[in-house]
């Protein structure tokens, strides 16, 4: 079936009503002809079918293509421990919501649409025209697997004498890095060339092209195994959320480590890169991680969050995983050896800010030049109840049924618009004790607010981690990473979350060791002493630091994945000119080191 889409409007042509007068109809047809003469007709992309399993350590995690996570369209497939048959999560998905300048709602999500062919996401990257290409949808309905063994063999060959002598591993040859000359022969198609690139790689000769014959190799953060894929929200009508199209491309690297560190061996990792191909900016943008956290039996889960650690988590409501016994749930259970599971944001996303009076950072309006970027992390945590829960939950706390109701959940409001409040189940239209985070306290703390202390009834809950608000400009690139952390056999009920906190800290430290520049914690707080002007930059910019004067020892520029891009030395004029040159599109991290060994860091956007 073919559809004609009005560019960057929310309503497809096929939905327009036929109730015009003859004069209006002729005018409409003339306008329609003009639009279609300017913008191509494109086929509705097919729903993604590819799925793989990430299986490198003590977790087996199913990855369905195009927005969804951890299920196969029917059953839960986040199996932990890997040698068992019990699932710790049922499903997850990416949500993105925002408001355009005309007040229109943009929304894309993934929940259970895969079960009935509904979707807001399709395989493949987006062209600069912002339209999905049917050929890309077909070619990219797949995953690219990579292993550390393949990378190690290839690097050893090249590093021995600076020449690739032996056969290159097939997976290294196939990797969809920008400009890979082997793609047609190995993948069966030539890769499209877009400014924002494709799969991450280490560019040994810095020529901007992935060519294994030159010694280039995939960048999978030193993981044991990884899967890379790409999808977009512009391949057709949003049939899952009914929201307006964002015109975003999303690149995902999912990976895991076979590690002697138990907490790392029980974790999986995910890097998301979100690229706007829209022609207009969108305000009040929130990213979201939606999760249906069935920890074994799905009828007795409790959830909570730790705002200070950017983490949401799930545990069991009592000391037995099941309804009344270990065997009376329709799915396998953990019985008495009940785990805890956390989903922790490790880095990002990033939001532009402008400097207000007295150096305060404020959200920029559309058309306003951004001064700097800040890492915002988890800004909201919300939940809602399955409509079929028993006893029946309050109507305002159940499944969202429209884009605005879903967007409400991203911003700590219930589907009916009622703000989340502290205490009880968090739903009280009469209360003004508003909060952004549901159940933020330790379940073991009798004085805290948790589902344990609220004595919530057994039910089937879903949780939503919100990350916002942001302004999404055309060609902007944003990134965030998270880990799923599994801790086995934690004493219940009302477990002490400290065991999960400790595991999360271990995983975060490990992540930062393997992604050195994604840890942008400032040694010296950068309150505007160092700024890039303009930000975003196109052809060139000035890194200015007038207060530091001739005290600067060096400036280094890194990609968001930690790759060193440039180094500058002997800087003594309070500013540094940065030419675009070969800098990649997207966020660049700068690290300024003074002669007193003080370090200032920050980010700027290259467009």
HELIX and SHEET records of a PDB file:
HELIX    1   1 UNK A   13  UNK A   15  5                                   3    
HELIX    2   2 UNK A   22  UNK A   38  1                                  17    
HELIX    3   3 UNK A  113  UNK A  115  5                                   3    
HELIX    4   4 UNK A  134  UNK A  139  1                                   6    
HELIX    5   5 UNK A  148  UNK A  161  1                                  14    
HELIX    6   6 UNK A  170  UNK A  174  1                                   5    
HELIX    7   7 UNK A  183  UNK A  187  1                                   5    
HELIX    8   8 UNK A  212  UNK A  214  5                                   3    
HELIX    9   9 UNK A  262  UNK A  265  1                                   4    
HELIX   10  10 UNK A  307  UNK A  309  5                                   3    
HELIX   11  11 UNK A  357  UNK A  359  5                                   3    
HELIX   12  12 UNK A  395  UNK A  397  5                                   3    
HELIX   13  13 UNK A  403  UNK A  410  1                                   8    
HELIX   14  14 UNK A  498  UNK A  514  1                                  17    
HELIX   15  15 UNK A  549  UNK A  551  5                                   3    
SHEET    1   A 2 UNK A   2  UNK A   3  0                                        
SHEET    2   A 2 UNK A  42  UNK A  43 -1                                        
SHEET    1   B 4 UNK A  51  UNK A  54  0                                        
SHEET    2   B 4 UNK A  59  UNK A  64 -1                                        
SHEET    3   B 4 UNK A  78  UNK A  80 -1                                        
SHEET    4   B 4 UNK A  87  UNK A  89 -1                                        
SHEET    1   C 3 UNK A  68  UNK A  69  0                                        
SHEET    2   C 3 UNK A  91  UNK A 100 -1                                        
SHEET    3   C 3 UNK A 105  UNK A 108 -1                                        
SHEET    1   D 5 UNK A  68  UNK A  69  0                                        
SHEET    2   D 5 UNK A  91  UNK A 100 -1                                        
SHEET    3   D 5 UNK A 282  UNK A 292 -1                                        
SHEET    4   D 5 UNK A 461  UNK A 472 -1                                        
SHEET    5   D 5 UNK A 380  UNK A 385 -1                                        
SHEET    1   E 3 UNK A 122  UNK A 123  0                                        
SHEET    2   E 3 UNK A 225  UNK A 232 -1                                        
SHEET    3   E 3 UNK A 144  UNK A 147 -1                                        
SHEET    1   F 8 UNK A 122  UNK A 123  0                                        
SHEET    2   F 8 UNK A 225  UNK A 232 -1                                        
SHEET    3   F 8 UNK A 248  UNK A 256 -1                                        
SHEET    4   F 8 UNK A 267  UNK A 276 -1                                        
SHEET    5   F 8 UNK A 477  UNK A 487 -1                                        
SHEET    6   F 8 UNK A 340  UNK A 348 -1                                        
SHEET    7   F 8 UNK A 311  UNK A 316 -1                                        
SHEET    8   F 8 UNK A 301  UNK A 306 -1                                        
SHEET    1   G 2 UNK A 201  UNK A 202  0                                        
SHEET    2   G 2 UNK A 217  UNK A 218 -1                                        
SHEET    1   H 3 UNK A 361  UNK A 363  0                                        
SHEET    2   H 3 UNK A 350  UNK A 355 -1                                        
SHEET    3   H 3 UNK A 372  UNK A 375 -1                                        
SHEET    1   I 3 UNK A 531  UNK A 533  0                                        
SHEET    2   I 3 UNK A 540  UNK A 544 -1                                        
SHEET    3   I 3 UNK A 575  UNK A 579 -1                                        
SHEET    1   J 4 UNK A 564  UNK A 569  0                                        
SHEET    2   J 4 UNK A 552  UNK A 559 -1                                        
SHEET    3   J 4 UNK A 586  UNK A 594 -1                                        
SHEET    4   J 4 UNK A 599  UNK A 606 -1                                        
END                                                                             
